[in-house]
């Protein structure tokens, strides 16, 4: 797996590296630092000022510190990339090269995406063509929740991502949430027998998806510590589960059938990302 680590030099951004090193199989990680000059007035000629030299020196210092921190974690350092300009656009351009499988970033603030490095992170998470790993705080990196979706191919999406991670000696949880049938219909339009039938079909369908994922784990020499089928509002149930079980990393299947470019057209993923305190890996 080839990863691209995005850093602005802050200690918070390095939480992604510290935590990810406990899930990684030690493949090489490239580091990118983009110094934003979009805030400069339009009448400033960057090329003829000393600002471009300052940008270059600042990026060099940040990337040198990054190299030292990566060495501490045991991760292999690949190339370092320094740029000046529009942060999100330049990073997305680098990700669009097809060279990377995943992008790593830190999260500022306690309210998740709303304060991730400002609007830049929103653009990166929404526009990234590869899976996205976001870290908010340092954690023990021991418990992982596979929050599987209700699509038939969801388990296969997880297989591809899990093969890239080191899950030995990890506590693996599997969770799928059935939408409450009461929320799917207007009051009075559903009789009791029909409600029960829908509920039974939901449970049967969810059980088969969970069983499929458990078999995938077994084929990899892994086993889930706990598998649950919950009923309610998917985002809220997953948020509650991560808090109640002290989850360190939640993996979400962010792929949808229409393959929309904007991930957060799916409000479930957005709400989860906004409200959990653990790390998040969104599969693309």
Sine and cosine of phi, psi and omega as CSV:
sin_phi,cos_phi,sin_psi,cos_psi,sin_omega,cos_omega
0.00,0.00,0.75,-0.66,0.02,-1.00
-0.97,-0.26,0.83,-0.56,-0.07,-1.00
-0.90,-0.43,0.52,-0.85,0.10,-0.99
-0.89,-0.46,0.88,-0.48,-0.01,-1.00
-0.99,-0.13,0.83,-0.55,0.01,-1.00
-0.99,-0.17,0.81,-0.59,-0.02,-1.00
-0.67,-0.74,0.59,-0.80,0.13,-0.99
-0.96,-0.28,0.15,0.99,0.01,-1.00
1.00,-0.03,-0.12,0.99,-0.02,-1.00
-0.97,0.22,0.46,-0.89,0.04,-1.00
-0.89,0.45,-0.54,0.84,-0.01,-1.00
-0.89,0.46,-0.62,0.78,-0.02,-1.00
-0.90,0.44,-0.45,0.89,-0.03,-1.00
-0.98,0.19,-0.16,0.99,0.10,-1.00
-0.85,0.52,-0.56,0.83,0.01,-1.00
-0.88,0.47,-0.64,0.76,0.01,-1.00
-0.95,0.33,-0.72,0.69,-0.04,-1.00
-0.86,0.50,-0.72,0.70,-0.02,-1.00
-0.96,0.27,-0.68,0.73,-0.04,-1.00
-0.89,0.45,-0.49,0.87,0.00,-1.00
-0.87,0.50,-0.41,0.91,0.02,-1.00
-0.99,0.12,-0.21,0.98,0.04,-1.00
-0.95,-0.31,-0.24,0.97,-0.13,-0.99
-0.99,0.11,0.44,-0.90,0.10,-0.99
-1.00,-0.07,0.31,0.95,0.12,-0.99
0.96,0.28,0.47,0.88,0.12,-0.99
-0.96,0.29,0.22,-0.97,-0.04,-1.00
-0.93,0.36,0.58,-0.82,0.03,-1.00
-0.82,-0.57,0.83,-0.56,0.12,-0.99
-1.00,0.05,0.47,-0.88,0.02,-1.00
-0.85,-0.53,0.68,-0.73,0.02,-1.00
-0.81,-0.58,0.70,-0.71,0.07,-1.00
-0.77,-0.63,0.87,-0.50,0.01,-1.00
-0.91,-0.41,0.87,-0.50,0.06,-1.00
-1.00,0.03,0.86,-0.51,-0.11,-0.99
-0.99,0.17,0.83,-0.56,0.09,-1.00
-0.88,-0.47,0.27,0.96,0.02,-1.00
-0.92,0.38,-0.31,0.95,-0.02,-1.00
-0.98,0.19,-0.18,0.98,-0.04,-1.00
-0.94,0.34,0.55,-0.83,0.08,-1.00
-0.86,0.50,0.50,-0.87,-0.06,-1.00
-0.90,0.44,-0.43,0.90,-0.06,-1.00
-0.99,0.11,0.02,1.00,0.03,-1.00
-1.00,0.05,0.84,-0.55,0.05,-1.00
-1.00,0.01,0.98,-0.19,-0.09,-1.00
-0.87,0.49,-0.67,0.74,-0.07,-1.00
-0.91,0.42,-0.50,0.87,-0.05,-1.00
-0.99,-0.15,0.04,1.00,0.04,-1.00
-0.96,-0.27,0.06,-1.00,0.04,-1.00
-1.00,0.07,0.02,1.00,-0.10,-1.00
-0.91,0.41,-0.62,0.78,-0.01,-1.00
-0.90,0.43,-0.55,0.84,0.06,-1.00
-0.93,0.36,-0.66,0.75,0.03,-1.00
-0.89,0.45,-0.66,0.75,0.03,-1.00
-0.86,0.52,-0.73,0.68,-0.04,-1.00
-0.89,0.46,-0.69,0.72,0.00,-1.00
-0.91,0.42,-0.65,0.76,0.01,-1.00
-0.89,0.45,-0.71,0.70,0.01,-1.00
-0.89,0.45,-0.64,0.77,0.03,-1.00
-0.87,0.50,-0.68,0.73,-0.01,-1.00
-0.91,0.41,-0.67,0.74,0.01,-1.00
-0.90,0.43,-0.68,0.73,-0.04,-1.00
-0.95,0.32,-0.51,0.86,0.07,-1.00
-0.93,0.38,-0.66,0.75,0.07,-1.00
-0.90,0.44,-0.64,0.77,0.03,-1.00
-0.87,0.50,-0.70,0.72,0.01,-1.00
-0.85,0.53,-0.69,0.72,0.00,-1.00
-0.91,0.42,-0.64,0.77,-0.01,-1.00
-0.94,0.35,-0.62,0.79,0.05,-1.00
-0.89,0.45,-0.64,0.76,0.03,-1.00
-0.88,0.47,-0.59,0.81,0.02,-1.00
-0.90,0.44,-0.57,0.82,-0.05,-1.00
-0.99,0.14,-0.22,0.97,-0.05,-1.00
1.00,0.03,0.02,1.00,0.04,-1.00
-0.97,0.22,0.52,-0.85,0.02,-1.00
-0.99,0.11,0.77,-0.64,0.02,-1.00
-1.00,0.02,0.77,-0.64,0.07,-1.00
-1.00,-0.10,-0.78,-0.63,0.01,-1.00
-1.00,0.01,0.39,-0.92,0.10,-1.00
-0.93,-0.36,0.64,-0.77,-0.10,-1.00
-0.82,-0.57,0.82,-0.57,0.07,-1.00
-0.87,-0.50,0.67,-0.74,-0.01,-1.00
-0.58,-0.82,0.32,-0.95,0.13,-0.99
-0.76,-0.65,0.69,-0.72,-0.01,-1.00
0.60,-0.80,-0.52,-0.86,0.01,-1.00
-0.96,0.28,0.90,-0.44,-0.16,-0.99
-0.88,0.48,-0.85,0.53,-0.09,-1.00
-0.87,0.49,-0.71,0.70,-0.05,-1.00
-0.88,0.48,-0.68,0.74,-0.05,-1.00
-0.94,0.33,-0.63,0.78,0.02,-1.00
-0.93,0.37,-0.67,0.74,0.03,-1.00
-0.89,0.45,-0.58,0.81,0.06,-1.00
-0.89,0.45,-0.66,0.76,0.03,-1.00
-0.91,0.41,-0.66,0.75,0.01,-1.00
-0.92,0.39,-0.50,0.87,0.00,-1.00
-0.96,0.28,-0.07,1.00,-0.01,-1.00
-0.94,0.34,-0.28,0.96,-0.03,-1.00
0.99,0.12,0.14,0.99,-0.06,-1.00
-1.00,0.08,-0.32,0.95,-0.17,-0.99
-0.90,-0.43,0.45,-0.89,0.06,-1.00
-0.97,-0.24,-0.39,0.92,-0.09,-1.00
-0.41,-0.91,0.51,-0.86,0.07,-1.00
-0.88,-0.48,0.67,-0.74,-0.05,-1.00
-0.92,-0.40,0.67,-0.74,0.06,-1.00
-0.45,-0.89,0.36,-0.93,0.06,-1.00
-0.99,-0.11,0.25,-0.97,-0.02,-1.00
-0.84,-0.55,0.79,-0.61,0.06,-1.00
-1.00,-0.04,0.59,-0.81,0.10,-1.00
1.00,0.06,0.18,-0.98,-0.05,-1.00
-0.98,-0.18,-0.03,1.00,-0.06,-1.00
-0.95,-0.30,0.46,0.89,0.14,-0.99
0.90,0.43,-0.73,-0.69,-0.16,-0.99
-0.86,0.51,-0.48,0.88,-0.06,-1.00
-0.88,0.47,-0.35,0.94,-0.02,-1.00
-0.80,-0.60,0.36,0.93,0.07,-1.00
-0.95,0.31,0.97,-0.26,0.10,-0.99
0.65,0.76,0.50,0.86,-0.05,-1.00
0.96,0.26,-0.44,-0.90,-0.07,-1.00
-0.94,0.34,-0.31,0.95,-0.01,-1.00
-0.84,0.54,-0.73,0.68,-0.05,-1.00
-0.92,0.39,-0.59,0.81,0.09,-1.00
-0.83,0.55,-0.72,0.69,-0.01,-1.00
-0.89,0.45,-0.63,0.78,-0.02,-1.00
-0.93,0.38,-0.73,0.68,-0.02,-1.00
-0.91,0.42,-0.65,0.76,-0.03,-1.00
-0.95,0.31,-0.62,0.78,-0.12,-0.99
-0.99,-0.12,-0.14,0.99,-0.07,-1.00
-0.90,0.44,0.75,-0.66,0.05,-1.00
-0.99,0.13,-0.10,1.00,-0.03,-1.00
-0.86,-0.51,0.20,-0.98,0.01,-1.00
-0.87,0.50,0.48,-0.88,-0.11,-0.99
-0.84,-0.55,0.79,-0.61,0.06,-1.00
-0.92,-0.40,0.84,-0.54,-0.01,-1.00
-0.82,-0.57,0.74,-0.67,0.01,-1.00
-0.90,-0.44,0.65,-0.76,0.01,-1.00
-0.95,-0.30,-0.70,0.71,-0.04,-1.00
-0.68,-0.73,0.37,-0.93,0.15,-0.99
-0.91,0.41,0.68,-0.74,0.05,-1.00
-0.59,-0.81,0.01,-1.00,-0.09,-1.00
-0.98,0.18,-0.22,0.98,0.04,-1.00
0.79,0.61,0.77,0.63,-0.01,-1.00
-0.89,-0.45,-0.57,0.82,-0.09,-1.00
-0.94,-0.34,0.80,-0.60,0.01,-1.00
-0.84,-0.54,0.69,-0.72,0.05,-1.00
-0.94,-0.34,0.86,-0.51,0.10,-1.00
-1.00,-0.04,0.99,-0.14,-0.02,-1.00
-1.00,0.03,1.00,0.03,-0.16,-0.99
-0.99,0.12,0.58,-0.81,0.01,-1.00
-0.99,0.12,0.01,-1.00,-0.08,-1.00
-0.99,-0.16,0.33,0.94,0.06,-1.00
-1.00,-0.04,0.53,-0.85,-0.04,-1.00
-0.84,0.54,-0.56,0.83,-0.08,-1.00
-1.00,-0.05,0.13,0.99,-0.02,-1.00
-0.87,0.49,-0.66,0.75,-0.03,-1.00
-0.88,0.47,-0.60,0.80,0.01,-1.00
-0.93,0.37,-0.58,0.82,0.08,-1.00
-0.87,0.49,-0.66,0.75,0.01,-1.00
-0.92,0.39,-0.62,0.78,0.00,-1.00
-0.82,0.58,-0.75,0.66,-0.05,-1.00
-0.88,0.48,-0.62,0.78,-0.04,-1.00
-0.98,0.20,-0.64,0.77,-0.05,-1.00
-0.92,0.39,-0.50,0.87,0.03,-1.00
-0.90,0.43,-0.35,0.94,-0.03,-1.00
-1.00,0.03,-0.19,0.98,-0.12,-0.99
-0.95,-0.30,0.41,-0.91,0.11,-0.99
-1.00,-0.09,0.97,-0.25,-0.06,-1.00
-0.93,-0.36,0.20,0.98,0.05,-1.00
-0.91,0.41,0.66,-0.75,0.01,-1.00
0.90,0.44,0.32,0.95,0.07,-1.00
-0.98,-0.18,0.47,-0.88,0.07,-1.00
-1.00,-0.04,0.94,-0.35,-0.13,-0.99
-0.98,-0.19,0.82,-0.57,0.07,-1.00
-0.93,-0.38,0.59,-0.81,0.09,-1.00
-0.86,-0.51,0.72,-0.69,-0.01,-1.00
-0.64,-0.77,0.73,-0.69,0.15,-0.99
-0.75,-0.66,0.63,-0.77,-0.07,-1.00
-0.88,-0.48,0.84,-0.55,0.11,-0.99
-1.00,0.04,0.73,-0.68,0.10,-1.00
-0.88,0.47,0.71,-0.70,0.02,-1.00
-0.90,0.44,0.85,-0.53,-0.01,-1.00
-0.82,0.57,-0.49,0.87,0.02,-1.00
-0.88,0.47,-0.44,0.90,-0.04,-1.00
-1.00,0.04,-0.16,0.99,-0.07,-1.00
-1.00,-0.03,-0.24,0.97,-0.08,-1.00
-0.71,-0.71,0.46,-0.89,0.09,-1.00
-0.94,0.33,0.55,-0.83,-0.01,-1.00
-0.84,0.54,0.72,-0.70,0.05,-1.00
1.00,-0.04,-0.09,1.00,-0.03,-1.00
-0.99,-0.13,0.01,1.00,-0.11,-0.99
-0.72,-0.70,0.84,-0.54,0.05,-1.00
-1.00,0.10,0.21,-0.98,-0.13,-0.99
-0.88,0.48,-0.70,0.71,-0.03,-1.00
-0.89,0.46,-0.66,0.75,0.00,-1.00
-0.91,0.42,-0.67,0.74,0.04,-1.00
-0.85,0.52,-0.74,0.67,-0.03,-1.00
-0.90,0.44,-0.61,0.79,0.00,-1.00
-0.91,0.42,-0.69,0.73,0.03,-1.00
-0.88,0.47,-0.69,0.72,-0.01,-1.00
-0.89,0.46,-0.66,0.75,0.02,-1.00
-0.91,0.41,-0.67,0.74,0.00,-1.00
-0.91,0.42,-0.63,0.78,0.05,-1.00
-0.87,0.50,-0.74,0.67,-0.04,-1.00
-0.90,0.44,-0.66,0.76,0.01,-1.00
-0.90,0.44,-0.70,0.72,-0.01,-1.00
-0.90,0.43,-0.70,0.71,0.00,-1.00
-0.91,0.43,-0.64,0.77,0.01,-1.00
-0.86,0.51,-0.68,0.73,-0.01,-1.00
-0.91,0.42,-0.62,0.78,0.03,-1.00
-0.91,0.41,-0.70,0.71,0.01,-1.00
-0.89,0.45,-0.68,0.73,0.01,-1.00
-0.87,0.49,-0.64,0.77,0.02,-1.00
-0.88,0.47,-0.68,0.73,0.00,-1.00
-0.93,0.36,-0.61,0.79,0.05,-1.00
-0.88,0.47,-0.63,0.78,0.03,-1.00
-0.92,0.39,-0.59,0.80,0.06,-1.00
-0.89,0.45,-0.69,0.73,0.04,-1.00
-0.88,0.48,-0.69,0.72,0.00,-1.00
-0.88,0.48,-0.61,0.79,0.02,-1.00
-0.92,0.40,-0.32,0.95,0.02,-1.00
-0.99,-0.16,0.10,0.99,-0.01,-1.00
0.98,0.19,0.37,0.93,-0.03,-1.00
-0.88,-0.48,0.26,-0.97,0.00,-1.00
-0.55,-0.84,0.64,-0.76,0.03,-1.00
-0.97,0.23,0.65,-0.76,0.06,-1.00
-0.98,0.21,-0.51,0.86,-0.02,-1.00
-0.40,-0.92,0.71,-0.70,0.08,-1.00
-0.81,-0.58,0.78,-0.63,-0.05,-1.00
-0.74,-0.68,0.54,-0.84,0.13,-0.99
-0.89,-0.46,0.91,-0.42,-0.05,-1.00
-0.95,-0.32,0.30,-0.95,0.04,-1.00
-0.79,-0.61,0.73,-0.69,0.00,-1.00
0.47,-0.88,-0.46,-0.89,0.08,-1.00
-1.00,0.10,0.90,-0.44,-0.14,-0.99
-0.75,0.66,-0.78,0.63,-0.05,-1.00
-0.86,0.50,-0.73,0.68,-0.07,-1.00
-0.92,0.39,-0.61,0.79,0.01,-1.00
-0.90,0.43,-0.64,0.77,0.01,-1.00
-0.94,0.35,-0.66,0.75,0.06,-1.00
-0.85,0.53,-0.74,0.67,0.00,-1.00
-0.87,0.49,-0.66,0.75,-0.05,-1.00
-0.90,0.43,-0.68,0.73,-0.01,-1.00
-0.89,0.46,-0.64,0.77,0.00,-1.00
-0.94,0.35,-0.73,0.69,-0.09,-1.00
-0.93,0.37,-0.45,0.89,-0.06,-1.00
-0.94,-0.35,0.19,0.98,0.06,-1.00
0.78,0.62,0.76,0.65,0.00,-1.00
-0.94,0.34,0.65,-0.76,0.02,-1.00
-1.00,-0.07,-0.51,0.86,-0.02,-1.00
-0.58,-0.81,0.80,-0.60,0.11,-0.99
-0.94,-0.35,0.78,-0.63,0.02,-1.00
-0.96,-0.26,0.83,-0.56,-0.04,-1.00
-0.92,-0.40,0.62,-0.79,0.08,-1.00
-1.00,0.04,0.99,-0.17,-0.05,-1.00
-1.00,0.00,0.07,1.00,-0.01,-1.00
-0.99,0.15,0.71,-0.70,0.11,-0.99
-0.83,-0.56,0.25,-0.97,-0.13,-0.99
-0.89,0.45,-0.55,0.84,-0.05,-1.00
-0.99,0.12,-0.16,0.99,0.00,-1.00
0.77,0.64,0.76,0.65,0.00,-1.00
-0.91,0.41,0.54,-0.84,-0.02,-1.00
-0.95,0.31,-0.44,0.90,-0.01,-1.00
-0.99,-0.15,0.97,-0.25,-0.03,-1.00
-0.85,0.53,-0.65,0.76,-0.15,-0.99
-1.00,0.09,0.37,0.93,0.32,-0.95
-0.94,0.35,-0.33,0.94,0.08,-1.00
-1.00,-0.02,0.96,-0.27,-0.09,-1.00
-0.94,0.34,-0.37,0.93,0.02,-1.00
-0.89,0.45,-0.78,0.63,0.02,-1.00
-0.87,0.48,-0.64,0.77,-0.02,-1.00
-0.90,0.44,-0.71,0.70,-0.03,-1.00
-0.91,0.42,-0.65,0.76,0.03,-1.00
-0.88,0.47,-0.75,0.66,-0.03,-1.00
-0.88,0.48,-0.57,0.82,-0.01,-1.00
-0.94,0.34,-0.45,0.89,-0.25,-0.97
-0.87,-0.50,-0.07,1.00,0.09,-1.00
-1.00,-0.08,0.46,-0.89,0.00,-1.00
-0.98,-0.18,-0.12,0.99,-0.02,-1.00
-1.00,0.07,0.07,-1.00,0.08,-1.00
-0.94,0.35,0.39,-0.92,-0.02,-1.00
-0.74,-0.67,0.72,-0.69,0.15,-0.99
-0.85,-0.52,0.90,-0.43,-0.02,-1.00
-0.97,-0.23,0.90,-0.44,0.00,-1.00
-0.98,0.22,0.77,-0.64,0.07,-1.00
-0.98,-0.21,0.00,0.00,0.00,0.00
